[in-house]
Amino acid sequence: MITAIRFLKAVFSHSPMTQILLVRHAVNDFVKTGKLAGWTPEVHLNDEGVAQAKALGDRLANTPINQIYASPLERTMETAQAIQAYHPALEIRAERGIGEVNYGDWQGKAISTLQGRKMWQLVQETPSRAVFPNGEAMRDVQDRAVNTVERLAAAHPRERIVIVSHADVIKMVLAHYLGMHLDVFQRIVISPASISMLSLGFGRPYIAAMNDTAHLLHLEQERKAAAAAPR
């Protein structure tokens, strides 16, 4: 990530491109329930997630940032706050356009149950055709997310923007700018508290980094050391 940031500074410091850091929120305990969170309220970062968010904030502490946008959900806002802690002059702006997928009737349902439905296979194999019951079509999610990114880039030329969002939403945005079909967007891996870097201007888009988690390595090392310590 340090190399990527230096690359962006060197290449784009005198260009009209907007630099966008796409950040996935840190981890939470809802995943342990085996259910699909979606827009479920009150899903907060757990202790590990708080540590991840702190490491993320440390990583970006000396990076010039002009704007912070976040999905309105608690887990994204809390992750954004860890970044804002090092940039107190900035306001976190809630942006529904980069919010989580609206899973409709699937929200809060057990994934083990959903996997038995025909729709599940459609979501996994050809998501461009998938429409969640009383929710969004996957292709519409990509459209709204990309349209939001384009709108923010146009509103903040030559600035660096942090956008804190969700795994599938970030994958869809990156797939669009990589020229990938939506049906293969799940080939992209976006880990909790990761950073991906996108630059947009009047020419071709540039992706300088994807799924960077170097700032989390010490947390994994500490976890392994604690697990190996005699009791």
LINFEN-V190047 format. One record per residue. N is the residue number from 1. RES is the residue in three letters. PHI is phi in whole degrees, -180 to 180 (999 if undefined). OMEGA is omega in whole degrees, -180 to 180 (none if undefined). NEAR is the number of other C-alpha atoms within 12 Angstrom. Layout:
{{N & RES & PHI & OMEGA & NEAR} {N & RES & PHI & OMEGA & NEAR}}
//
This chain:
{{1 & MET & 999 & 179 & 25} {2 & ILE & -60 & 179 & 21} {3 & THR & -63 & -179 & 14} {4 & ALA & -64 & 179 & 26} {5 & ILE & -64 & 177 & 31} {6 & ARG & -63 & 178 & 18} {7 & PHE & -60 & -179 & 19} {8 & LEU & -63 & 179 & 32} {9 & LYS & -60 & -177 & 23} {10 & ALA & -69 & -173 & 12} {11 & VAL & -84 & -169 & 17} {12 & PHE & -111 & -176 & 26} {13 & SER & -63 & -179 & 20} {14 & HIS & -116 & -179 & 14} {15 & SER & -117 & 179 & 19} {16 & PRO & -84 & -176 & 22} {17 & MET & -78 & 173 & 31} {18 & THR & -95 & -179 & 38} {19 & GLN & -99 & -175 & 44} {20 & ILE & -120 & 174 & 45} {21 & LEU & -99 & 179 & 49} {22 & LEU & -90 & -174 & 47} {23 & VAL & -115 & 173 & 50} {24 & ARG & -86 & 178 & 45} {25 & HIS & -62 & 178 & 50} {26 & ALA & -77 & -170 & 45} {27 & VAL & -79 & 179 & 30} {28 & ASN & -143 & -176 & 28} {29 & ASP & -85 & -176 & 21} {30 & PHE & -63 & -179 & 25} {31 & VAL & -60 & -179 & 22} {32 & LYS & -70 & 179 & 14} {33 & THR & -76 & -178 & 15} {34 & GLY & 73 & -179 & 17} {35 & LYS & -115 & -179 & 22} {36 & LEU & -87 & -173 & 28} {37 & ALA & -73 & -177 & 32} {38 & GLY & 57 & -179 & 33} {39 & TRP & -96 & 177 & 28} {40 & THR & -55 & -179 & 26} {41 & PRO & -76 & 175 & 16} {42 & GLU & 62 & 172 & 19} {43 & VAL & -98 & -173 & 28} {44 & HIS & -105 & 174 & 26} {45 & LEU & -64 & 173 & 31} {46 & ASN & -89 & -177 & 23} {47 & ASP & -60 & 178 & 15} {48 & GLU & -64 & 179 & 24} {49 & GLY & -64 & 177 & 31} {50 & VAL & -62 & 178 & 31} {51 & ALA & -65 & 178 & 30} {52 & GLN & -63 & -179 & 39} {53 & ALA & -64 & 178 & 44} {54 & LYS & -63 & 178 & 30} {55 & ALA & -63 & 177 & 31} {56 & LEU & -63 & 177 & 43} {57 & GLY & -61 & 177 & 34} {58 & ASP & -59 & -177 & 22} {59 & ARG & -62 & -176 & 28} {60 & LEU & -100 & -175 & 32} {61 & ALA & -58 & -176 & 21} {62 & ASN & -103 & 177 & 17} {63 & THR & -92 & 178 & 28} {64 & PRO & -62 & 180 & 28} {65 & ILE & -128 & -178 & 31} {66 & ASN & -103 & -177 & 30} {67 & GLN & -145 & 173 & 34} {68 & ILE & -128 & 175 & 39} {69 & TYR & -119 & 180 & 42} {70 & ALA & -147 & 167 & 41} {71 & SER & -54 & -173 & 38} {72 & PRO & -72 & -177 & 31} {73 & LEU & -73 & -173 & 33} {74 & GLU & -59 & -175 & 31} {75 & ARG & -67 & 177 & 41} {76 & THR & -80 & 179 & 47} {77 & MET & -64 & 179 & 38} {78 & GLU & -66 & 176 & 39} {79 & THR & -66 & 178 & 45} {80 & ALA & -63 & -180 & 46} {81 & GLN & -64 & 178 & 33} {82 & ALA & -67 & 175 & 35} {83 & ILE & -77 & -179 & 46} {84 & GLN & -61 & -179 & 35} {85 & ALA & -56 & 179 & 25} {86 & TYR & -97 & 180 & 25} {87 & HIS & -135 & -170 & 24} {88 & PRO & -64 & 180 & 18} {89 & ALA & -76 & -177 & 14} {90 & LEU & -92 & 175 & 20} {91 & GLU & -98 & 173 & 22} {92 & ILE & -86 & -179 & 30} {93 & ARG & -103 & 178 & 26} {94 & ALA & -73 & -177 & 25} {95 & GLU & -136 & -178 & 26} {96 & ARG & -67 & -178 & 28} {97 & GLY & -64 & 177 & 34} {98 & ILE & -113 & 177 & 43} {99 & GLY & -76 & -177 & 39} {100 & GLU & -63 & 174 & 41} {101 & VAL & -60 & 173 & 40} {102 & ASN & -86 & -176 & 32} {103 & TYR & -84 & 177 & 29} {104 & GLY & 58 & -177 & 22} {105 & ASP & -66 & -180 & 20} {106 & TRP & -81 & -177 & 29} {107 & GLN & -60 & 179 & 25} {108 & GLY & 81 & -179 & 24} {109 & LYS & -83 & 178 & 21} {110 & ALA & -68 & -180 & 20} {111 & ILE & -63 & 179 & 19} {112 & SER & -61 & 177 & 15} {113 & THR & -76 & -178 & 16} {114 & LEU & -65 & -178 & 24} {115 & GLN & -64 & 179 & 19} {116 & GLY & -85 & -178 & 12} {117 & ARG & -92 & 179 & 16} {118 & LYS & -60 & -179 & 15} {119 & MET & -61 & -179 & 20} {120 & TRP & -60 & -180 & 23} {121 & GLN & -64 & 178 & 16} {122 & LEU & -64 & 179 & 21} {123 & VAL & -61 & -177 & 28} {124 & GLN & -76 & -171 & 23} {125 & GLU & -97 & -179 & 19} {126 & THR & -135 & -177 & 22} {127 & PRO & -60 & 179 & 28} {128 & SER & -64 & 180 & 26} {129 & ARG & -103 & -172 & 21} {130 & ALA & -87 & 175 & 27} {131 & VAL & -130 & -179 & 25} {132 & PHE & -74 & -178 & 29} {133 & PRO & -55 & -177 & 16} {134 & ASN & 59 & 178 & 14} {135 & GLY & -131 & -177 & 20} {136 & GLU & -95 & 165 & 28} {137 & ALA & -82 & -179 & 25} {138 & MET & -59 & 180 & 34} {139 & ARG & -65 & 177 & 29} {140 & ASP & -73 & 176 & 26} {141 & VAL & -61 & 180 & 35} {142 & GLN & -62 & -179 & 36} {143 & ASP & -61 & -177 & 26} {144 & ARG & -67 & -180 & 28} {145 & ALA & -68 & 179 & 37} {146 & VAL & -65 & 178 & 29} {147 & ASN & -61 & 179 & 21} {148 & THR & -67 & 179 & 28} {149 & VAL & -60 & 179 & 43} {150 & GLU & -64 & 179 & 30} {151 & ARG & -64 & 180 & 21} {152 & LEU & -68 & 178 & 34} {153 & ALA & -63 & 179 & 32} {154 & ALA & -69 & -179 & 23} {155 & ALA & -76 & -175 & 20} {156 & HIS & -131 & -180 & 26} {157 & PRO & -63 & 177 & 26} {158 & ARG & 64 & 176 & 28} {159 & GLU & -110 & 175 & 31} {160 & ARG & -110 & -175 & 35} {161 & ILE & -115 & 170 & 42} {162 & VAL & -98 & 175 & 51} {163 & ILE & -122 & -179 & 50} {164 & VAL & -99 & -173 & 51} {165 & SER & -141 & -172 & 48} {166 & HIS & -122 & -171 & 44} {167 & ALA & -55 & -176 & 37} {168 & ASP & -64 & 180 & 38} {169 & VAL & -65 & 178 & 43} {170 & ILE & -64 & 177 & 48} {171 & LYS & -58 & -179 & 41} {172 & MET & -65 & 178 & 42} {173 & VAL & -64 & -180 & 47} {174 & LEU & -64 & 179 & 42} {175 & ALA & -59 & 180 & 30} {176 & HIS & -59 & -176 & 31} {177 & TYR & -78 & 173 & 29} {178 & LEU & -86 & -178 & 21} {179 & GLY & 77 & 179 & 17} {180 & MET & -90 & 174 & 19} {181 & HIS & -69 & 180 & 24} {182 & LEU & -57 & -177 & 34} {183 & ASP & -67 & 179 & 26} {184 & VAL & -117 & -176 & 23} {185 & PHE & -66 & -179 & 32} {186 & GLN & -73 & 173 & 25} {187 & ARG & -72 & 178 & 18} {188 & ILE & -85 & 178 & 25} {189 & VAL & -105 & 176 & 25} {190 & ILE & -128 & -175 & 32} {191 & SER & -87 & 176 & 28} {192 & PRO & -57 & 178 & 39} {193 & ALA & 62 & 178 & 49} {194 & SER & -85 & 179 & 42} {195 & ILE & -123 & 171 & 47} {196 & SER & -123 & -170 & 39} {197 & MET & -124 & -176 & 37} {198 & LEU & -129 & 176 & 40} {199 & SER & -123 & -177 & 43} {200 & LEU & -127 & 176 & 35} {201 & GLY & -152 & -179 & 27} {202 & PHE & -88 & 177 & 16} {203 & GLY & -102 & 179 & 11} {204 & ARG & -69 & 175 & 13} {205 & PRO & -76 & 177 & 26} {206 & TYR & -125 & 172 & 29} {207 & ILE & -113 & -174 & 29} {208 & ALA & -95 & 180 & 31} {209 & ALA & -160 & 177 & 29} {210 & MET & -139 & 174 & 32} {211 & ASN & 55 & 179 & 29} {212 & ASP & -77 & 180 & 29} {213 & THR & -129 & -178 & 29} {214 & ALA & -58 & -179 & 28} {215 & HIS & -71 & -179 & 27} {216 & LEU & -100 & -175 & 31} {217 & LEU & -60 & -178 & 19} {218 & HIS & -68 & 177 & 16} {219 & LEU & -68 & 178 & 23} {220 & GLU & -67 & 178 & 18} {221 & GLN & -64 & 178 & 14} {222 & GLU & -66 & 179 & 15} {223 & ARG & -64 & -180 & 15} {224 & LYS & -67 & 179 & 12} {225 & ALA & -65 & 179 & 12} {226 & ALA & -66 & -180 & 12} {227 & ALA & -69 & -177 & 11} {228 & ALA & -87 & -177 & 10} {229 & ALA & -67 & 179 & 9} {230 & PRO & -64 & -179 & 6} {231 & ARG & -117 & none & 5}}
//
